[in-house]
Amino acid sequence: MIPRHLKIGVTVLLATILGLSGYMLRLKRHVPGAPAVELAHVAPPPTGPKEQVTLYVAYDDPGILVARGASIPLPQGRQERAQEVLQALLSNNVQAQMEIAGAAHALAAKSSGRVVVVQSPQLIYPQTLGIYVRKDDKALYDTITKAFDALKKNGEYEAMLKKYNLSMPPAKSS
């Protein structure tokens, strides 16, 4: 013989199932024919190359600093990487960031005063960048040279160097 409370429990569950089924059928009639979920494939997030870095882990009790190697994925572009590190800095996951002076000032301006730029009076790693021109394209070489001379003469070149905290490259050696 089946106990009375079991019969009542099964009856209540069946009634609930029938009631919810009816409710679902009624809702289904009010929904348009388009599927509720987008079925298109989603592209994977863009990832850049993996970079091997050295993380320094500080242990307070013995007072030691231990170097650990790690491979971290980086965003594709340089600007995205700088912004990612800035976010890590703002969330206290990174304590300091080294960046070229112009980018450091631009990122600090975007941080609403939460980042301070400390810079040395001279460039730490000065690098001279150049424009490559094929030897047989004398016309292009002359055009670029004249354009740079005009920028130097009218003061725009000096203004750009000052704006991005750069210095004049060393004199050309022939």
Protein Blocks (a to p, Z undefined) as FASTA:
>chain_A
ZZfklmmmmmmmmmmmmmmmmmmmmmmmmpcfbdfbdfbdcdddddddddddddddddfk
lopacdddddddddfblmlmmmmmmmmmmnopafbdcddfklmmmmmmmnnopaccdddf
bdfbdcdddddddfklmmlmmmmmmmmmmmmmnommmmmmmmnopacdddddZZ
